[in-house]
Amino acid sequence: NHHAVVASHLIKLRGTCRDGQPVSEPIPTITAGGLHVGEVKTTLAVDEYDEHRAQQTLEFLREYCGEDCAGLVDIGGVVYRIVDIGMRMLQPRELYRAQGFPDWYIIEHDFRGVKYAKDKQVARCGNAVPPQFAEALVRANLPELCVNGEVIAA
């Protein structure tokens, strides 16, 4: 939408998370037990937006940030209203990407083609060793298997 700006950050939804983190920072540890990571998107607008939704958002902000909260943000001298706050859970493929797994890495089914449910995909992500870590372990512990900077099969 060319009438609004969206700010995004990640939030940890297990334990005692009391704040978010920029999407430019590393993602928190994904555990097999289900440390859930969500994306929060805050929509900022200068013009008329969805007034009903903007008013609901302002009521929410005042409840959690104090009655004096105006729901305004200054970015480079331009004042924006916070008109919407949305949240969604990161999907399994996004979690794997965040850990460095390539898109061709199969997460949706086992070697026989039996599909994994979404919660099982997330659990397997929490148990997985990202490719970069596996390579670093081999390089550190078995340098004799590394030729010309490449890891070779034994």
Stockholm file with secondary structure:
# STOCKHOLM 1.0

chainA/1-154         NHHAVVASHLIKLRGTCRDGQPVSEPIPTITAGGLHVGEVKTTLAVDEYDEHRAQQTLEFLREYCGEDCAGLVDIGGVVYRIVDIGMRMLQPRELYRAQGFPDWYIIEHDFRGVKYAKDKQVARCGNAVPPQFAEALVRANLPELCVNGEVIAA
#=GR chainA/1-154 SS CTTEEEEEEEEECSSSCCSEEETTSCCCCCCTTCCCEEEEEEEEESSCCCHHHHHHHHHHHHHHHCTTCCCEEEETTEEEEEEEEEEEECCHHHHHHHTTCCTTSCCSBCTTCCBCCHHHHHHHHHHCCCHHHHHHHHHHHCGGGEETTEECCC
#=GC SS_cons         CTTEEEEEEEEECSSSCCSEEETTSCCCCCCTTCCCEEEEEEEEESSCCCHHHHHHHHHHHHHHHCTTCCCEEEETTEEEEEEEEEEEECCHHHHHHHTTCCTTSCCSBCTTCCBCCHHHHHHHHHHCCCHHHHHHHHHHHCGGGEETTEECCC
//
